[in-house]
Amino acid sequence: MIQALRSLRRHAFETDVTLKTDAVKLLALTSDRRIKNSRDFARIYERRLRAADGHLLIFAAQNSLGHARFGVSVSKKLGGAVRRTALKRLLREAFRLSQHELPSDLDLILIPQRSTAETASLADYRQSLVRLTNRLARQVSAPQNEPAR
């Protein structure tokens, strides 16, 4: 009886660990999701497709990779290196947690707005990211001769 109970506990623990491991893998942010090349940044900026709200300015361009990629640009006007690094980490985390809610064919550059950079939370950035990328996806899919709404 005790042996069966121990076996049952071990199985429950292993199942729980497997579920947690799968969840961690699902939310992992792999290097192929990042834009680091300056040519890619220039290509996205040249496209001039952008959307903004009080928290973020996002530039976008279409890609054919089957998943969204992102880069982060934080101005020195937002503070010293420690503050800028903290903002970059916050934006990376917002993308990591929201990556499965985003359109799958966009390259994005995330730029925090100066007016709310001091007070914006992770939840604020996540909401802005999802809302703005959906708006950009509609603009990308709209025909070029019709204005986007």
PyMOL commands that set and color helices and strands:
alter all, ss='L'
color gray80, all
select helices_A, chain A and resi 2-26+31-33+38-47+76-78+81-101+122-141
alter helices_A, ss='H'
color red, helices_A
select strands_A, chain A and resi 49-52+56-62+69-72+106-112
alter strands_A, ss='S'
color yellow, strands_A
deselect
rebuild
show_as cartoon
